[in-house]
Amino acid sequence: MFHITVHSQVSSVPVIGIVMGERGLISRILCAKFGGFLTFGTLESGVVSAPGQPTIKDLLDLYNFRSIGPDTKVFGIIGKPVGHSKSPLLYNQAFKSAGFNGVFLHLLVDDVASFLQTYSSTDFAGFSCTIPHKEAAVKCCDEVDPVAKSIGAVNCIIRRQSDAKLFGYNTDYVGAISAIEDGLRGSHNGSSAGASPLNGKLFVVIGAGGAGKALAYGAKEKGARVVIANRTYDRARELTETIGGEALSLADLENFHPEDGMVLANTTSIGMQPKIDETPIPKHALKHYSLVFDAVYTPKMTRLLREAEECGAIIVSGMEMFIGQAYGQYERFTGLPAPKELFRKIMSKY
Ligand SMILES: NC(=O)c1ccc[n+]([C@@H]2O[C@H](COP(=O)([O-])OP(=O)(O)OC[C@H]3O[C@@H](n4cnc5c(N)ncnc54)[C@H](OP(=O)(O)O)[C@@H]3O)[C@@H](O)[C@H]2O)c1
């Protein structure tokens, strides 16, 4: 569709090129970049005359539609599902406040390799990567940062403007691990200056996907003893074969309590909107943990965190990880320092 609208400009034939549905949302926003004649916006959310129409408010306030032009660089979050992601909200406001000529989109993608091959021009300058594409994305990059390679998952892809090559990074592990360390330090009143408070702790990771690998790798780096519990036991075992530690099936986690004061990190999507009543571990088993972290950040207070707090554990929300991983991505996307205060202010509303 973008090829058609761009060529229509050469032949001076105005073309409205709109693709329906959630996958077509980018055609409705990027028509301003690729020469489409107009786009449609609805006055009210859900009151549409065709599937996938955004509201005028989102076009103007979320995507900064009036600022999009031929030179605007395109960024976006590749995922499935992806509509829940707050990344566009965060980056578009930050781009606007820094005067950076970019737009950040939700990109509902089925196959990350075929997506990256299709959108191969330097106009598509960078991507965030989320569920379930972080591991497949490693193979799609021309070069992968050594840490991301060890983790086996990429959450940030940059397209070099000189030759369109793709570079993969992982900013998840720093975001999550520093949030957990801050949580533990808070409980120690900052008395553990220097060494990581994770050193020597038993650190249980639920999940062995992209976020699970990042957390497990980061905890290991900080000197924790790592246990991986996953629905598919073989994936947990594969991960422990790489980084060391013990593998469990998710079903065995309920009765796993070799010691008290453990750290628990949920890195599955269990409990994420809309299934907010779900939780990966029964409440009674939470009493063995001193800190519980949940990578899920929609909602901010998951059932797991609520029950952990009721059991007396320190809780750390996925929102902290989200903000932390976004700092690194923003700096790679723009070459500018991340507006940390602005990020916190934007996310404090959610
Ligand atoms: N806060 C943040 O900044 C942040 C950053 C990254 C990710 N996240 C969140 O972390 C979650 C995982 O993301 P990801 O990229 O790591 O995904 P992923 O690579 O697809 O991995 C998903 C993991 O969750 C497990 N899983 C999925 N559904 C499950 C279910 N119903 N019951 C039991 N286990 C289930 C999978 O187990 P199997 O191996 O058995 O399939 C796998 O271990 C998502 O909710 C994402 O939003 C948050």
The ligand as a Tripos MOL2 file, in Angstrom:
@<TRIPOS>MOLECULE
LIG
   48    52     1     0     0
SMALL
NO_CHARGES

@<TRIPOS>ATOM
      1 N1          7.6400   -4.9930   32.3400 N.am      1 LIG1
      2 C1          8.3420   -5.0300   31.2440 C.2       1 LIG1
      3 O1          9.0670   -4.1170   30.8650 O.2       1 LIG1
      4 C2          8.3120   -6.2780   30.4210 C.ar      1 LIG1
      5 C3          9.3530   -6.5560   29.5310 C.ar      1 LIG1
      6 C4          9.3130   -7.7550   28.8370 C.ar      1 LIG1
      7 C5          8.2460   -8.6210   28.9820 C.ar      1 LIG1
      8 N2          7.2480   -8.3190   29.8270 N.ar      1 LIG1
      9 C6          6.0960   -9.2230   30.0050 C.3       1 LIG1
     10 O2          6.5910  -10.5330   30.2820 O.3       1 LIG1
     11 C7          5.7140  -11.5080   29.7210 C.3       1 LIG1
     12 C8          6.5040  -12.5040   28.8880 C.3       1 LIG1
     13 O3          7.0940  -11.8850   27.7710 O.3       1 LIG1
     14 P1          8.1790  -12.6660   26.8670 P.3       1 LIG1
     15 O4          8.5640  -11.7170   25.8070 O.co2     1 LIG1
     16 O5          9.2100  -13.2970   27.7070 O.co2     1 LIG1
     17 O6          7.2780  -13.8270   26.2300 O.3       1 LIG1
     18 P2          7.7300  -15.2240   25.6080 P.3       1 LIG1
     19 O7          9.1150  -15.1990   25.1170 O.co2     1 LIG1
     20 O8          6.6490  -15.6260   24.6440 O.co2     1 LIG1
     21 O9          7.6730  -16.2580   26.8620 O.3       1 LIG1
     22 C9          6.4700  -16.5520   27.4930 C.3       1 LIG1
     23 C10         6.7250  -17.4610   28.6980 C.3       1 LIG1
     24 O10         5.4960  -17.5190   29.4270 O.3       1 LIG1
     25 C11         5.0700  -18.8720   29.5260 C.3       1 LIG1
     26 N3          3.6090  -18.8870   29.4310 N.ar      1 LIG1
     27 C12         2.8460  -18.1730   28.5540 C.ar      1 LIG1
     28 N4          1.5390  -18.3950   28.8000 N.ar      1 LIG1
     29 C13         1.4890  -19.2640   29.8620 C.ar      1 LIG1
     30 C14         0.4200  -19.8800   30.5590 C.ar      1 LIG1
     31 N5         -0.8550  -19.6440   30.2500 N.pl3     1 LIG1
     32 N6          0.7270  -20.6970   31.5940 N.ar      1 LIG1
     33 C15         2.0100  -20.9410   31.9200 C.ar      1 LIG1
     34 N7          3.0770  -20.3950   31.2770 N.ar      1 LIG1
     35 C16         2.8070  -19.5640   30.2560 C.ar      1 LIG1
     36 C17         5.7490  -19.6090   28.4090 C.3       1 LIG1
     37 O11         5.8570  -20.9810   28.7670 O.3       1 LIG1
     38 P3          6.1020  -22.1300   27.6540 P.3       1 LIG1
     39 O12         7.5970  -22.2020   27.4590 O.co2     1 LIG1
     40 O13         5.5490  -23.3390   28.2950 O.co2     1 LIG1
     41 O14         5.3590  -21.7180   26.4100 O.co2     1 LIG1
     42 C18         7.1060  -18.8800   28.3790 C.3       1 LIG1
     43 O15         7.9660  -19.3760   29.3680 O.3       1 LIG1
     44 C19         4.6540  -10.7110   28.9580 C.3       1 LIG1
     45 O16         3.5130  -10.5770   29.7740 O.3       1 LIG1
     46 C20         5.2850   -9.3660   28.7310 C.3       1 LIG1
     47 O17         4.3190   -8.3210   28.6330 O.3       1 LIG1
     48 C21         7.2620   -7.1590   30.5570 C.ar      1 LIG1
@<TRIPOS>BOND
     1     1     2 1
     2     2     3 2
     3     2     4 1
     4     4     5 ar
     5     4    48 ar
     6     5     6 ar
     7     6     7 ar
     8     7     8 ar
     9     8     9 1
    10     8    48 ar
    11     9    10 1
    12     9    46 1
    13    10    11 1
    14    11    12 1
    15    11    44 1
    16    12    13 1
    17    13    14 1
    18    14    15 2
    19    14    16 1
    20    14    17 1
    21    17    18 1
    22    18    19 2
    23    18    20 1
    24    18    21 1
    25    21    22 1
    26    22    23 1
    27    23    24 1
    28    23    42 1
    29    24    25 1
    30    25    26 1
    31    25    36 1
    32    26    27 ar
    33    26    35 ar
    34    27    28 ar
    35    28    29 ar
    36    29    30 ar
    37    29    35 ar
    38    30    31 1
    39    30    32 ar
    40    32    33 ar
    41    33    34 ar
    42    34    35 ar
    43    36    37 1
    44    36    42 1
    45    37    38 1
    46    38    39 2
    47    38    40 1
    48    38    41 1
    49    42    43 1
    50    44    45 1
    51    44    46 1
    52    46    47 1
@<TRIPOS>SUBSTRUCTURE
     1 LIG1         1 GROUP 0 **** ****
